[in-house]
Amino acid sequence: MSKQWIFVLTIVGGLVLGIVMLAKFGPEVAPVAVGERAPDYQAMNIATGDSVRVRSGYKGHVTLVNIWATWCVPCKVEMPSMQQLYDSLSPLGFRIAAVSIDQDDPKAVKEFTDQLGITFDILQDRKGEIQQAYQTTGVPESFILDQDGIIMKRVIGAYDWTAPVNVNLIRRLLGDTLPGVPATDQAPVDSVPAAR
């Protein structure tokens, strides 16, 4: 056998061995998709300074996890509808965990949300690691989690959170059926990319 073939077989063998080792010992990357358990990422609550786990910290509540930034115009546009949704459904156990990926001082993020009159939980991830954990494509990106932390809906881009499809979905997840509307006719659980 020629030296050339020995060299090629050595390279191919090394690549195969590397792939096998990576598959066996490499980090597991679970897909972040509708029907899957959400990553239990940790971020800082801006109001309290406490570290909060995004999934287990909200266990028992239907939760909208929104990944956003102060410099993101679509993020700012959708926040008032998120606040309206929170105002109407928080008495039923609905929560919002809006995770800012701004690298700024937390005070700047708090000032921004105070100007908008936001009263739901604002968390901050200054390193932007939540984007890797949730496998996002940009901001804003949102996930509706059920009481057990299962992703029930994923939305890429700004969204009108007061739209009946969202209100009905969250009410259904909360176990609050709408008068005169059979549960089967209420909003479907799905993954919807927002119109850009």
JOTA-V33446 format. One line per field, one symbol per residue. burial: + if it has 16 or more other ideal C-beta (glycine too) atoms within 10 Angstrom, else -. Layout:
burial: ???
//
This chain:
burial: -------------------------------+-----++-++++++-----+-++-++--+++++++++--+-+++-++-+++-++--+---++++++++++---+--++-++----+-++++++--+-++-++-+--++++++++--+++++++++++++----+++++++++-----------++-+-------
//
